[in-house]
Amino acid sequence: MRGILLLTMVLAACSVQAPRRTPSEAMERSARILRQLDRLEADLHESDSETQTYAELVQRHARAQEIACKVTDEHVSEIHRLAVAQEEKLQQKRQSRQHRKKAIAQLRAGYSKS
């Protein structure tokens, strides 16, 4: 009889289910805070990525400006060199014309004396 009673008690104890746990308000609040922190961390990573992209664009822009300034300086130097060369040519042509005019004047003067 004792064995039957003991067996009945064991079976009764095994059949009793543990009460289901319901999440407490504190646990729900903690879960909400953790989700917010996850979103904040994701936003920070995205912001960091955008900042790196922006920094790269600023750096590329600076390099492009540097190259543009160098090209402009070279272009201005070349224009100046060509302007000086053209002025020298014009000066030589003027001198050549004056020299020819003098030579012609001397020839005319020499023919008129003869």
LINMOSUL-V360037 format. One record per pair of residues at least 6 apart in sequence whose C-alpha atoms are under 6 Angstrom apart, sorted by sequence separation. I is the first residue (numbers start at 0). J is the second residue. D is the distance in whole Angstrom. If there is no record, write none. Layout:
{{I J D} {I J D}}
This chain:
none
